[in-house]
Amino acid sequence: MTTSSQPPVFVVVGHVNRGKSSIVSTLAADESVRIDATPGTTRQCRSYPMRLNGQTLYVLVDTPGFERARHMLAWLRERETSTADRRALVRRFVDEHARSGQFEQEIELLRPILDGGAILYVVDGSIPFNPGHEAEMEILRWTAQPRMALINPIGPADHISQWRAVLDQYFSLVRVFNAHRADFEQRVRLLKTLRELSDEWRPAIEHAIEALREGRRHDRRESAGVIADMMADMLGLVEEKRLEVGEDVEPKKRELSQKFRDRLRRREQAARQAILQIYAHERLEVMESDLEPVGADLFDMSTWSRLGLSRGQLAATSAAMGAAVGGSIDFMVAGHSFMLGTVIGGAVGAASSWLAWDRLTQVRVLGQTLGGPLLQIGPIREPNFPWVVLDRALLYHEAVAGRAHARRDPLKIETGEGREGPTSKLESSARRRLQDCFERLRKHKDPLTIEHAREDLARIVEEMI
């Protein structure tokens, strides 16, 4: 075994193409682990340390699969003299066949085990048990190393109970662990089980568990800051364009409106990318067209029919804050302000008709004191806008934070039919706290006031996630 000063090493072994690399990727939180349906993708051992703040908490070793386990076991049994000599006989096998060109994969996977690594034996619980696997289990038992079996159900069929009946005879610990579906808490539960493999490693694994939990708290805090920064930028966004004297206003209004929308889109995308980096999912492919009901685009009206606050919640929150539920934006022409937005409230029927995006991003035409007219758009004052944006961010965070690193399919938001956004489930007091932050972010120009509002918003979002 390793000394107490060294991090625990878990050698992930099993038959070819049974999900070993997926186990490594998820437990190491490392999306760089190569996962391929082609048998025999892993030909050499490779170590993947689980690092946090520069410290290695434990190490996962990805190994090639057994190929000639029956032949190896036959060789061992022919030379066995006593049970006590079995580990030494396994080492002798490795030494004698190191340059023979035979049993290359068996030799490769056994070396880190003989060097002191604990064994995580992986089987696919979606395929029936094959007696050929018993040779692998017996060889691992001969190494005399601490060992645990993981049933990783890759496909839809269920043969878990069959596997348990066999694995219990060879391993003191047997657990079902779906590497593609395991969230953070499931990873922690597995680590708690791994404490039982070695008393020597127990303190190190307990330290790893606490470090991972603290790291998770840090990730949530950082994500809340990212979301709060995004909200502050989007709620305070203003675009302006000075025209030449006599220049046609209408085409420029459309251009400015498009630029304004594009900046909002880019700001949301930048926040999403930051969240991917926080949770070490930089390579994750995101299928925007499949992000329903979050919507492929911030300006997709189907988003607004499902996210944000209901009419009643919006009216109650606005009334409690002493604000009327009014239109989305007002034009300014030659210095005069006219509220031209559609009134939001009881007169409106469906949520999807609360807002037309062409009204949301209408352009102000300001006075012509210096040259031609000044076009200005923003900030958006439509009451439900910040609630929809926040819902989108929270749902995106939930999907990324719960994502197992072994998964290679594009990210999709799992919502289910009729699922409401997170903000609609808040208590009225929490909604009022958020509304206060929103109002300060879009009404005040003082940098200190805006920063305090952003900090308050970050704390509330952290509580929510």
For each residue, the residues with C-beta under 8 A, 3 or more apart:
1: 116 146 198 200 201
2: 6 7 8 9 116 200 201
3: 6
4: 200 203 204
5:
6: 2 3 9
7: 2 49 56 57 58 59 204 208
8: 2 58 59 118 194 198 201 204 205 208
9: 2 6 47 58 59 61 112 115 116 117 118
10: 27 58 59 60 61 117 118 119 120 194
11: 45 61 63 109 112 113 117 118 119 120
12: 20 23 24 60 61 62 63 120 122
13: 20 63 65 66 109 113 119 120 121 122 136 140
14: 18 19 20 65 66 121 122 123 136
15: 18 65 66 123 132 133 136
16: 39 40 64 65 66 67
17: 37 38 39 40 41 65
18: 14 15 65 122 123 124 152 154
19: 14 22 23 122 124 152 154 179
20: 12 13 14 23 24 42 62 63 65 122
21: 24 25 33 34 35 36 41 42 62 406
22: 19 25 26 33 35 152 154 179 180 406
23: 12 19 20 26 27 60 120 122 150 152 177 179 406
24: 12 20 21 27 28 30 33 48 60 61 62
25: 21 22 28 30 31 33 35 48 179 404 405 406
26: 22 23 29 179 180 182 187 404 405 406
27: 10 23 24 50 60 179 187 190
28: 24 25 33 48 49 50 60 405
29: 26 50 280 405
30: 24 25 33 48 50 280 405
31: 25 280 281 282 283 284 405
32: 283
33: 21 22 24 25 28 30 48 62 405 406
34: 21 41 42
35: 21 22 25 41 406 408
36: 21 41
37: 17
38: 17 41
39: 16 17 65
40: 16 17 43 64 65
41: 17 21 34 35 36 38
42: 20 21 34 46 62 63 64 65
43: 40 64 105 108
44: 64 108
45: 11 61 62 63 64 108 109 111 112
46: 42 61 62
47: 9 59 60 61 62 112
48: 24 25 28 30 33 59 60 61 62
49: 7 28 56 57 58 59 60
50: 27 28 29 30 56 57 58 59 60 208
51: 54 55 56 57
52: 55 57 211 212 215
53: 211 215
54: 51
55: 51 52 211
56: 7 49 50 51 59
57: 7 49 50 51 52 204 207 208 211 212
58: 7 8 9 10 49 50 204 205 208
59: 7 8 9 10 47 48 49 50 56
60: 10 12 23 24 27 28 47 48 49 50
61: 9 10 11 12 24 45 46 47 48 112 117
62: 12 20 21 24 33 42 45 46 47 48
63: 11 12 13 20 42 45 108 109 112
64: 16 40 42 43 44 45 67 105 108 109
65: 13 14 15 16 17 18 20 39 40 42 105 109
66: 13 14 15 16 69 105 106 109 135 136 139
67: 16 64 103 105 106
68: 71 72 102 103 105 106
69: 66 72 73 106 132 135 136 139
70: 73 74 132 135
71: 68 74 75 103
72: 68 69 75 76 93 103 106 135 139
73: 69 70 76 77 135 138 139
74: 70 71 77 78
75: 71 72 78 79 93
76: 72 73 79 80 86 89 90 93 139 142
77: 73 74 80
78: 74 75
79: 75 76 89 92
80: 76 77 85 86 89
81: 85
82: 85 86
83: 86
84:
85: 80 81 82 88 89
86: 76 80 82 83 89 90 142 143 144
87: 90 91 114 142 143 144
88: 85 91 92
89: 76 79 80 85 86 92 93 142
90: 76 86 87 93 94 110 114 139 142 143
91: 87 88 94 95 114
92: 79 88 89 95 96
93: 72 75 76 89 90 96 97 103 110
94: 90 91 97 98 107 110 111 114
95: 91 92 98
96: 92 93 100
97: 93 94 100 102 103 107
98: 94 95 107
99:
100: 96 97 103
101: 104
102: 68 97
103: 67 68 71 72 93 97 100 106 107
104: 101 107 108
105: 43 64 65 66 67 68 108 109
106: 66 67 68 69 72 103 109 110 139
107: 94 97 98 103 104 110 111
108: 43 44 45 63 64 104 105 111
109: 11 13 45 63 64 65 66 105 106 112 113
110: 90 93 94 106 107 113 114 139 143
111: 45 94 107 108 114 115
112: 9 11 45 47 61 63 109 115 117
113: 11 13 109 110 116 117 119 140 143 145
114: 87 90 91 94 110 111 143 145
115: 9 111 112
116: 1 2 9 113 145
117: 9 10 11 61 112 113 145
118: 8 9 10 11 145 146 147 148 194 197 198 201
119: 10 11 13 113 140 143 145 146 147 148
120: 10 11 12 13 23 147 148 149 150
121: 13 14 136 137 140 147 148 149 150 167 171
122: 12 13 14 18 19 20 23 149 150 152
123: 14 15 18 129 133 149 150 151 152 163 167
124: 18 19 127 151 152 153 154 155
125: 151 152 153 154 158 159 160 163 176
126: 153 154 155 156 157 158 159
127: 124 130 154 155 157 159
128: 159 162
129: 123 133 159 162 163 166
130: 127 133
131: 134
132: 15 69 70 135 136
133: 15 123 129 130 136 137 166
134: 131 137 138 166 170
135: 66 69 70 72 73 132 138 139
136: 13 14 15 66 69 121 132 133 139 140
137: 121 133 134 140 141 166 167 170 171
138: 73 134 135 141 142 170
139: 66 69 72 73 76 90 106 110 135 136 142 143
140: 13 113 119 121 136 137 143 145 147 170
141: 137 138 144 147 170
142: 76 86 87 89 90 138 139
143: 86 87 90 110 113 114 119 139 140 147
144: 86 87 141
145: 113 114 116 117 118 119 140
146: 1 118 119 197 198
147: 118 119 120 121 140 141 143 170 171 172 173 197
148: 118 119 120 121 171 172 173 174 175 193 194 197
149: 120 121 122 123 167 170 171 173 174 175
150: 23 120 121 122 123 174 175 176 177
151: 123 124 125 160 163 164 167 174 175 176 177
152: 18 19 22 23 122 123 124 125 176 177 178 179
153: 124 125 126 158 160 176 178
154: 18 19 22 124 125 126 127 180
155: 124 126 127
156: 126
157: 126 127
158: 125 126 153 161
159: 125 126 127 128 129 162 163
160: 125 151 153 163 164 176
161: 158 164 165
162: 128 129 159 165 166
163: 123 125 129 151 159 160 166 167
164: 151 160 161 167 168 174
165: 161 162 168 169
166: 129 133 134 137 162 163 169 170
167: 121 123 137 149 151 163 164 170 171 174
168: 164 165 171 174
169: 165 166
170: 134 137 138 140 141 147 149 166 167
171: 121 137 147 148 149 167 168 174
172: 147 148 196
173: 147 148 149 193 196 197
174: 148 149 150 151 164 167 168 171
175: 148 149 150 151 190 193
176: 125 150 151 152 153 160
177: 23 150 151 152 182 186 190
178: 152 153 181 182
179: 19 22 23 25 26 27 152 182 404 406
180: 22 26 154 404 406 407
181: 178 186 404
182: 26 177 178 179 186 187 190 404
183: 186 187 402 404
184: 187 188 212 216 401 402
185: 188 189
186: 177 181 182 183 189 190
187: 26 27 182 183 184 190 191 212
188: 184 185 191 192 209 212 213
189: 185 186 192 193
190: 27 175 177 182 186 187 193 194
191: 187 188 194 195 205 208 209 212
192: 188 189 195 205 209
193: 148 173 175 189 190 196
194: 8 10 118 148 190 191 197 201 205
195: 191 192 201 202 205 206
196: 172 173 193
197: 118 146 147 148 173 194 201
198: 1 8 118 146 201 202
199: 202
200: 1 2 4
201: 1 2 8 118 194 195 197 198 204 205
202: 195 198 199 205 206
203: 4 206 207
204: 4 7 8 57 58 201 207 208
205: 8 58 191 192 194 195 201 202 208 209
206: 195 202 203 209 210
207: 57 203 204 210 211
208: 7 8 50 57 58 191 204 205 211 212
209: 188 191 192 205 206 212 213
210: 206 207 213 214
211: 52 53 55 57 207 208 214 215
212: 52 57 184 187 188 191 208 209 215 216
213: 188 209 210 216 217
214: 210 211 217 218
215: 52 53 211 212 218 219
216: 184 212 213 219 220
217: 213 214 220 221
218: 214 215 221 222
219: 215 216 222 223 278 279 401
220: 216 217 223 224 401 462 465
221: 217 218 224 225 458 462
222: 218 219 225 226 278
223: 219 220 226 227 275 278 397 401 461 465
224: 220 221 227 228 458 459 461 462 465
225: 221 222 228 229 458
226: 222 223 229 230 271 274 275 278
227: 223 224 230 231 271 390 393 394 397 458 461
228: 224 225 231 232 454 455 457 458 461
229: 225 226 232 233 271 454
230: 226 227 233 234 267 268 270 271 389 393
231: 227 228 234 235 386 389 390 393 437 438 441 454 457
232: 228 229 235 236 441 450 453 454 457
233: 229 230 236 237 267
234: 230 231 237 264 267 268 380 386 389
235: 231 232 379 380 385 386 438 441 442
236: 232 233 378 379 441 442 450
237: 233 234 260 263 264 267 378 379 380
238: 376 377 378 379
239: 256 259 260 263 376 377 378
240: 256 374 375 376 377
241: 252 255 256 374 375
242: 370 371 372 373 374 375
243: 247 249 252 371 372 373 374 375
244: 247 371 372
245: 368 371 372
246: 372
247: 243 244 252 372
248: 251 252
249: 243 252 253 365 373 375
250: 253 254
251: 248 254 255
252: 241 243 247 248 249 255 256 375
253: 249 250 256 257 363 365 375
254: 250 251 257 258
255: 241 251 252 258 259
256: 239 240 241 252 253 259 260 363 375 377
257: 253 254 260 261 358 361 362 363 377
258: 254 255 261 262
259: 239 255 256 262 263
260: 237 239 256 257 263 264 361 377 378
261: 257 258 264 265 298 299 357 361
262: 258 259 265 266
263: 237 239 259 260 266 267
264: 234 237 260 261 267 268 298
265: 261 262 268 269 297 298 299
266: 262 263 269 270
267: 230 233 234 237 263 264 270 271
268: 230 234 264 265 271 272 298 389 392 393
269: 265 266 272 273
270: 230 266 267 273 274
271: 226 227 229 230 267 268 274 275 393
272: 268 269 275 276 286 396
273: 269 270 276 277
274: 226 270 271 277 278
275: 223 226 271 272 278 279 396 397 400
276: 272 273 279 281 282 284 400
277: 273 274 280 281 282
278: 219 222 223 226 274 275
279: 219 275 276 400 401 403
280: 29 30 31 277 405
281: 31 276 277 284 400 403 405
282: 31 276 277
283: 31 32
284: 31 276 281 400 403 410 411
285: 410 411
286: 272 291 410 411
287: 290 291 410 411 412
288: 291 296 297
289: 296
290: 287 410 412 413
291: 286 287 288 294 295 296 396 412 413
292: 295 296 302 413 415
293: 302 303 306 307 413 415 419
294: 291 303 307 391 392 395 396 413 415
295: 291 292 298 300 302 303 392
296: 288 289 291 292 300
297: 265 288 300
298: 261 264 265 268 295 303 389 392
299: 261 265 357
300: 295 296 297 303
301: 304 305 352 355 357
302: 292 293 295 305 306 352
303: 293 294 295 298 300 306 307 388 392
304: 301 307 308 351 352 354 355 384 388
305: 301 302 350 351 352
306: 293 302 303 351 419 420 421
307: 293 294 303 304 387 388 391 392 395 420 421 423
308: 304 314 351 384 387 388 391 421 423 424
309: 313 314 317 384 387 423 424 431
310: 313 314 351 424
311: 314 315 344 345 346 348 351 354
312: 315 316
313: 309 310 316 317 424 431
314: 308 309 310 311 317 318 325 344 383 384 387
315: 311 312 318 319 325 345 346
316: 312 313 319 320 428
317: 309 313 314 320 321 428 431 432 435
318: 314 315 321 323 324 325 383 435
319: 315 316 322 323 325
320: 316 317 428 432 435
321: 317 318 432 435 436 439
322: 319
323: 318 319 439
324: 318
325: 314 315 318 319 343 344 345 383
326: 339 341 343 344 381 383
327: 330 339 340 341 342 343 344 359 381 382
328: 341 342 355 359 360 362 380 381 382 385
329: 340 341 359 360 361 362 364 377 378 380 381 382
330: 327 337 338 339 340 341 364 381
331: 337 338 340 362 363 364 365
332: 335 336 337 364 365 366 376
333: 336 338 364 365 366
334: 365 366 367 368
335: 332 366 367
336: 332 333
337: 330 331 332
338: 330 331 333
339: 326 327 330
340: 327 329 330 331 362
341: 326 327 328 329 330 359 362 381 382
342: 327 328 348 355 356 359
343: 325 326 327 347 348
344: 311 314 325 326 327 348 354 355 382 383 384
345: 311 315 325 348
346: 311 315
347: 343
348: 311 342 343 344 345 353 354
349: 353
350: 305 353 354
351: 304 305 306 308 310 311 354
352: 301 302 304 305
353: 348 349 350
354: 304 311 344 348 350 351 384
355: 301 304 328 342 344 359 360 382 384 385
356: 342 359 360
357: 261 299 301 360 361
358: 257 361 362
359: 327 328 329 341 342 355 356 362
360: 328 329 355 356 357 380 382 385
361: 257 260 261 329 357 358 377 380
362: 257 328 329 331 340 341 358 359 377
363: 253 256 257 331 375 376 377
364: 329 330 331 332 333 375 376 377
365: 249 253 331 332 333 334 373 374 375 376
366: 332 333 334 335 373 374 375 376
367: 334 335 373 374
368: 245 334 371 372 373 374
369:
370: 242 374
371: 242 243 244 245 368
372: 242 243 244 245 246 247 368
373: 242 243 249 365 366 367 368
374: 240 241 242 243 365 366 367 368 370
375: 240 241 242 243 249 252 253 256 363 364 365 366
376: 238 239 240 332 363 364 365 366
377: 238 239 240 256 257 260 329 361 362 363 364
378: 236 237 238 239 260 329
379: 235 236 237 238 442
380: 234 235 237 328 329 360 361 385 442
381: 326 327 328 329 330 341 385 442
382: 327 328 329 341 344 355 360 385
383: 314 318 325 326 344 387
384: 304 308 309 314 344 354 355 387 388
385: 235 328 355 360 380 381 382 388 389
386: 231 234 235 389 390 434 438 442
387: 307 308 309 314 383 384 390 391 421 423 434
388: 303 304 307 308 384 385 391 392 421
389: 230 231 234 268 298 385 386 392 393
390: 227 231 386 387 393 394 422 423 434 461
391: 294 307 308 387 388 394 395 421 422 423 424
392: 268 294 295 298 303 307 388 389 395 396
393: 227 230 231 268 271 389 390 396 397
394: 227 390 391 397 398 421 422 423 461 464 465
395: 294 307 391 392 398 399 413 415 421 422
396: 272 275 291 294 392 393 399 400 413
397: 223 227 275 393 394 400 401 465
398: 394 395 401 402 465
399: 395 396 402 403 411 412 413 414
400: 275 276 279 281 284 396 397 403 411
401: 184 219 220 223 279 397 398 465
402: 183 184 398 399
403: 279 281 284 399 400 407 411
404: 25 26 179 180 181 182 183 407
405: 25 26 28 29 30 31 33 280 281
406: 21 22 23 25 26 33 35 179 180
407: 180 403 404
408: 35
409: 412
410: 284 285 286 287 290
411: 284 285 286 287 399 400 403
412: 287 290 291 399 409
413: 290 291 292 293 294 395 396 399
414: 399
415: 292 293 294 395 419
416: 419
417:
418:
419: 293 306 415 416
420: 306 307 424 425
421: 306 307 308 387 388 391 394 395 424
422: 390 391 394 395 425 426 464
423: 307 308 309 387 390 391 394 426 431 434
424: 308 309 310 313 391 420 421
425: 420 422
426: 422 423 430 431 434 464
427: 430 431
428: 316 317 320 431 432
429: 432 433
430: 426 427 433 434 460
431: 309 313 317 423 426 427 428 434 435
432: 317 320 321 428 429 435 436
433: 429 430 436 437 456 460
434: 386 387 390 423 426 430 431 437 438 457 460
435: 317 318 320 321 431 432 438 439
436: 321 432 433 439 440 453 456
437: 231 433 434 440 441 453 454 456 457 460
438: 231 235 386 434 435 441 442
439: 321 323 435 436 442 443
440: 436 437 443 444 449 450 452 453
441: 231 232 235 236 437 438 444 450 453 454 457
442: 235 236 379 380 381 386 438 439
443: 439 440
444: 440 441 449 450 453
445: 450
446: 449 450
447: 450 451
448: 451 452
449: 440 444 446 452 453
450: 232 236 440 441 444 445 446 447 453 454
451: 447 448 454 455
452: 440 448 449 455 456
453: 232 436 437 440 441 444 449 450 456 457
454: 228 229 231 232 437 441 450 451 457 458
455: 228 451 452 458 459
456: 433 436 437 452 453 459 460
457: 228 231 232 434 437 441 453 454 460 461
458: 221 224 225 227 228 454 455 461 462
459: 224 455 456 462 463
460: 430 433 434 437 456 457 463 464
461: 223 224 227 228 390 394 457 458 464 465
462: 220 221 224 458 459 465
463: 459 460
464: 394 422 426 460 461
465: 220 223 224 394 397 398 401 461 462
